[in-house]
Amino acid sequence: MLKDNCVFCKIIRGEIPSQKYYEDEKFLAFYDINPISKGHLVVISKNHYDNVGEMPDEEWKELMSLARRLAEQEKEELGADGYHLLINQGEAAQSVVVHRPHIHIIPRRFGDGLKIDPRGQI
C-alpha cells in the first residue's frame, strides 16, 4: 500500500521524477537527488513501511540481497574501489525520509575524501 504524503511513494507512482537504475515488481533503485558520491543510489521496496522494523523478514532479506547485487554491479560499471551500504533509521540517524526503509548505495574511491565513519583513516 502506498501513502499519499510519502516522497518515495510519490516517486513510485511517478508523481516525482527520478532517474531509475533498476526496477522490478517489488523494488526500485534510483539515483539520489543529492548524492554523496557519483553513482549514489537509493534502493526501496514498493511496499510502504514507516520503519525498518515493520518490514517482513523475507522482504527485508530480498531488499538486502538486491542492494548487495546492485552495489557490486555499479562498482564494476563505475570502476569504484568499494561502496557503502547505508541504512538510516530515525531522525537521530539522520534519516531525512521518515517513511519507508531504504538503503543507500554509496560508491567509494580511494582519496575521495568522504568520511562516513569518523574513526576511518581513508
N, C-alpha and C positions, 0 to 999 in steps of 0.2 A: 504494500500500500504506500502510495506517495502522499506527501503532505504539501499543502498549498504554499506555506511560507518557508520551506526548506530550500536553500540555494542549490543543493545537489539534486533535489527532486526537480527543480526548475531546469537544471542542465539536462537531466534525463529526458524530460518532456520536450526539450528543445526551445524552451522559453528564454533561456540564457544561452548565448552561443558559446561553444567550446571547440577546441581543436582536439579531436579524438585520436587516440593512439590505438586503442583496442576496444571492441565491444562484442558481447555475445548476449544471449537471452537473460543472463543472471548478473553480469558485471560490466562495468565501464571504466576505462582508463583514459584520462585526458591530461593535457599539459596544464600545469599550474599557471594561473594568470599572473602571479607574482613569484616567478621561480627563484629558488635559492641558487641553483646552478643550471647550466644548459642541459635541457632534457628532463627537467623536474616534472614528474608525473604524479597524479593523484589516482588511486585505484579505489573504486567504491562498489558496493552491492547495489543492485537496482531495487532492493527492498529497503524501506526506511526503518531505521532504528535510532533511538535517541542517544544510545551509547553502546560501547563495545560489549558490555555485559548482557545486553538484550539479544544479541545475535546468536542464533542456534550454533552449537559447536560444529556441526558438519559444514554449515555455510561459512563459518569463520575459517575452518581448515581449507576450504576451497579458495577463499579470498587470499589467504596467506600463500597458498601454493601458486595461485595466479600471479601475485605480486613478485614472488621469487622468480618465476619463469620470465615475466616481463622485464624485471631488473637485469637478469642475465642477458636477455635478448638485446635490450637497449645498450647495455655496457658494451657488447660486441659491436653494435651498429655505430656507436659514438666513439669507440676506441677509448672509453674511460678506463681508469685504473681500478675503480671499485665503485661502491654505491652504499647508500644508507637506505634501510627500510625503516621509516619513522612513523610511529603512531602517537598522536597526541590525544589524550583522553581527559577532557575537562579544561576549564579555564586556567587552573593552576599549571597545567602542562602546555599552555599557550595554544589551546585549541580555539581557533577563530570561528570555525563552523561547529556550532554546538550540536547540531543534528547530524546523524549518520556517522558510523565508524568509517574511517578512511585511512589508507596507507599512502604515505609519500614515498616515492622512489626518487632519491637524490643522487644522480651520478657524481662521482668524485674523480678528481685528477690530482696527481702529486703536484704540490706547490700552488693549489688553487686558493689557499688562504682561509678556507672555510673551517670554522671551529664549532662543531656541534657539541662535542664533549670537551668541556673546559680542561679536562686532565690530559687531553691528547697532545702529542708532541709534533704531529704532522700538520 
